[in-house]
Amino acid sequence: MARAATPDPTALQQALVAAVGAGHVRNDAGPDHGAELLVLPASTAEVAAVVAIARVHGVSIVAQGGHTGLVGGCQSHPGQIVLSLARMALIEAIYPDERVAIVQAGVALEALQNAAIAHGLEPGIDLAARGTATIGGMVSTNAGGIMAHRYGVMRHRVLGLEAVLPDGTIYSDMTRVVKNTAGYDLKHLFIGAEGTLGIVTRVVIKLEPLPQCTATVMLGLPSVAATLEAINLALRSDAGHLRAAEGLWQSYIQLTAQAQGWSEPSFPLDQPVCLLLMLGGANQADLNEGIEQIFGEILDRHPTATGIIAASKRQEADLWRLREDTDQLYRAHAAAPSYDVSVPLSEIGAYVDHVKSGLARIDADLDPYVFGHLADGNLHIVLNRTGPLDDAMSSAVEHVLYANLRALGGSFSAEHGVGTKRIAALVATSDPVKFATMMRIKQALDPDQTLNPGKVLPSQPLAREKFQ
Amino acid sequence: MARAATPDPTALQQALVAAVGAGHVRNDAGPDHGAELLVLPASTAEVAAVVAIARVHGVSIVAQGGHTGLVGGCQSHPGQIVLSLARMALIEAIYPDERVAIVQAGVALEALQNAAIAHGLEPGIDLAARGTATIGGMVSTNAGGIMAHRYGVMRHRVLGLEAVLPDGTIYSDMTRVVKNTAGYDLKHLFIGAEGTLGIVTRVVIKLEPLPQCTATVMLGLPSVAATLEAINLALRSDAGHLRAAEGLWQSYIQLTAQAQGWSEPSFPLDQPVCLLLMLGGANQADLNEGIEQIFGEILDRHPTATGIIAASKRQEADLWRLREDTDQLYRAHAAAPSYDVSVPLSEIGAYVDHVKSGLARIDADLDPYVFGHLADGNLHIVLNRTGPLDDAMSSAVEHVLYANLRALGGSFSAEHGVGTKRIAALVATSDPVKFATMMRIKQALDPDQTLNPGKVLPSQPLAREKFQ
């Protein structure tokens, strides 16, 4: 295919208008975007046409979902095209007996959740940005959330997908079953690739039975080890299944509780770590009893433990708000530097100690807020600082957080991806063979850098500056 | 790297002996193998050394696990090296609190199951060849089995892996957590690739809590739709979780029951389809009650249904033997042609009708035995014929079974892989863009065809002879 030596903006825009219609090519890509062109195709065929046009004109494409990413994966610059999937927001089918849905990429998670509820089902994945995060974006970033310990991450929810490749062809694998050994399962190349290897246009997603009832306890515990004991008790409860197990370290719950005016005399906020446990099941009385059994067993083992069992749906919502209201952090510390790591469960206690002491060595006042998904080892760490940090400080902090993490079996990016913000960390900490293979795959599928260049991987190979 | 123009068998053998020791290079690769050389490395480094030697000598490598594959993925020919992982059979670690195990590739599934039981855990995957199938082989073939509806297939059990690439380098991703968005998740290239893109040497695998008790009912039902109703009732039971839901069509259960001398006056074998349901949980009385509730509810909806609830562990084992004793098929019909398809659950009834009528049109006496994993849509179909079929008959049968399967959202290979036996079906039925991308990936990672050439993909591109 011939590529224009010099981009011709007028001819490009005319071609795009011919492909998707005049109303769907805009000259303002919106805030946070440097690109001048926003294109809104309405079908996979139109997405393919846009990619083909981009290639002819020698410009690159940044695909856009719900714009809820946290690592700059959707950033664009002048000369690029932003391709929004917003007009592809159809829930095409739900098969209740199969527990499967087929959706276009632009469907918001909450829209799918609401459609599934009508069949007593749920997508098996949930996160705070549910109202705007799209299924296509969640596939492209391999989203995680609070139920990953039970149902896996987005990668494990996807049975099939359709994607437009960098050469403008359409990769079609709309498999509706979990078992498929018909050759290499290449859909996993597009899941978590942040739009750098293909643009996901349609998705077949597994659904799970939605429990009729839930019950929640918040435990105040002396150690991370005690939280793991409580999680194991919940996993083996015969009252229901563990839906969520969220950890709130002391400074985090103190901040959100104070901001929300929440207090409870029987639950002083002086424990090292709090654990929110939710069971789901078919019978409310059984769940309540199961929660009480867990609390009782924990009290037997750890007499200093405290706990609150939610006595109403309202109280349950109040407890969960203490965890989910992360905005309070950024009100207290504007643009506070935030990190998103995975740590093997049995290493969490030592890792948090290591981070606290390492940060204190950088600056005695530097103290992390720590919270996250304890049952899968995903910790969110936010610094008590106005951001962004300067380069030297940022590098020192990342060294403390990331240096030994891969050797431990963890990851410097649990669920937020790489985007632009974490490329340096990827380069510094990846297995060199894995990194080289990533570069080879990008080269094999997108040699002209048509799709989201400079995201996930550097456009040009960077020097590998190891943290250690 | 220089490759020998003409292989020098003596020099090759000497180099292999130097790499892995004289006792671990054998001149007999065993039955079913055409290769003259069997090499047994003891570590990932030794595997890498063998791959490097093979490249220098211009020979290719067939990796071997437990040798339980069904599609010829381990076949070899003179001039190749068979690389067995049998000496890499160490369970390196089990982390009970994380529900994670780290194993070498040559560990048998049953060995891991037994090690996990000591911690009240299980690998979340089970299949009849458990005694010999290895974890590395199960990763390389993306094994399925009876619990895939709940815990996914092998791909969903793997948190991390290490593999030797075709260029002899070692890809290391021993992640111990489920959330990892640190770039492309390329381990999925090696899972299900049947040793054509890398040789898997070590695996991090998720474990699940092992239920203390189980309860089983076998239902005789008037239709596939009724089996799906029963499965949905089991999925929503508050007594425990659904562990297995296996379908046995009439001619299959009649054959195994007769061969085993099994009969039960209250359960005549004249129903269109039988369903074996197993619940697992913490409380035997609850499970028994749950099973009875499901049976009762099914009887209310389908008065002609029949059922047997296992009253003892022995009776439970007897019921399961009716399903698992597939050898009886091959005693009745030597080398009977067998197929392994995935069908979306709501299409199973119509698909089986289509297969039966299509086969009868080929030959009025041709009748399939049908059985399999109903909760995930994986049907095993075995013909009442001595095999193998001649080419014309084989092609006619495959046309009936496969022609429309991908469009339905199913797959011509559910859990057995492609190997050599299903390459023609892959070529004939794949999405052309997916097929071309597979070829491109093989070319990018193994341009010299060092690893298992001619498996999964044709060595040379084949003409695409579409079934329709």
Interface residues (C-beta under 8 A of the other chain):
Chain A: Y95 D97 E98 V100 G120 T141 N142 G144 A148 H149 G152 V153 R155 H156 G160 L165 T169 I170 Y171 S172 D173 M174 T175 R176 V177 V178 K179 N180 T181 A182 G183 Y184 D185 L186 H188 L189 I191 G192 A193 L197 V204 P209 L228 N232 L235 R236 S237 D238 G240 H241 G281 A282 N283 D286 S342 V343 P344 L345 S346 H373 D376 G377 N378 R406 L408 G409 G410 S411 F412 S413 A414 E415 H416 G417 V418 R422 L426 T429 S430 D431 V433 K434 F435 A436 T437 M438 R440 I441 Q443 A444 L445 V456 L457
Chain B: Y95 D97 E98 V100 G120 T141 N142 G144 A148 H149 G152 V153 R155 H156 G160 L165 T169 I170 Y171 S172 D173 M174 T175 R176 V177 V178 K179 N180 T181 A182 G183 Y184 D185 L186 H188 L189 I191 G192 A193 L197 V204 P209 L228 N232 L235 R236 S237 D238 G240 H241 G281 A282 N283 D286 S342 V343 P344 L345 S346 H373 D376 G377 N378 R406 L408 G409 G410 S411 F412 S413 A414 E415 H416 G417 V418 R422 L426 T429 S430 D431 V433 K434 F435 A436 T437 M438 R440 I441 Q443 A444 L445 V456 L457
